[in-house]
Amino acid sequence: MSAPTGVPSPSHRSVEGSVAIVTGGGTGLGAATASVLARAGARVVINGRREEKLAETAARIREEGGEVTPCPGDVSRPEDVRDLVERAVKEYGGVDVLVNNAGIHAHFRPAHEVPIDEFDHYLAINLRGPFLATKAVIPHLLARGGGSIVNVASMAGVVGLKYTVSYGAAKGGLV
């Protein structure tokens, strides 16, 4: 199926000149995503809880010639998410792309041994965080005529994996 007239197909869309927010952008998949976006010409704001990891990733992206702004914070905290989006708008004039990548991985244990506060923590980071970021960024996407939101989930959100009730529930909610 082809795209409607005047609308580029997904394979032909460019992020050059766009503004992207990548949560969990200091390490792993988030850092790699931020780097790819920056190399493609996006101005990127990376978020994470560990300032030193954000600084290392930002330095690496700048060495590659990319434009990046680190913004430390916790996606489970509404005020941190608000600050993140405001930082992107202040630094670069808006937001075009949100990559909800921040997440924590499973502690493997039987469901009946999972402490309630641990279960709540998984939901806060892996499910509430993407909701808060999406909620905060949508008005800015609409103001620019649209944009993209990418939620990084897991197969654990689709199929049950042994000893991952907290992680699976959160990722299942995200899916």
C-alpha positions, 0 to 999 in steps of 0.5 A: 500500500502506498502513502497518500499523495503528498505524504512521504512513505515511512522509508523516505521520511527524514529526521534532518532538522527535527527535534527528538527526545530519547528517554533512557538515552544515556546507555544501551538502546537509548544511546544508540538510538540517540546517536543514529538520530543525531547522525541523521541530522536530528537535534536530540535531547537525551534523558536518564537518571545517571548524569555521568552516563548522559554526559558520556553519551552526549560527548560521543554524539558530539564527537560524531558531529551530532547536536545533543543536549543531556537532561537528567531526570526520572520519567516516573516523576511528572515534574522531571518529564515536564522539565525534559519537554520544556528543555527540548522546546527551550533549546531547539524550539519544539519537539518532533519525535519522542522515543520512550525507551527508558526502562528497568529490567526484570528481577527474576522471581516468582510472582508471589515473592515480588514485593508490592513496592517493586511491582509499583516501581516497574509500572512507574518507570516502564508504563507510567513514564511513557504515558507522562512523556507522551502526555507532555509532548503531544501538545508540542507535536500538534503545534508542529503539525504532527510527529512521531512517538516510538514506545520501546516495549518487549516480547515480555509484554506479549508473551508470558516469561517465567519470573517476570510478572512486574516487567511483563505487566508493565511492558504489556500495558505499554504494548 
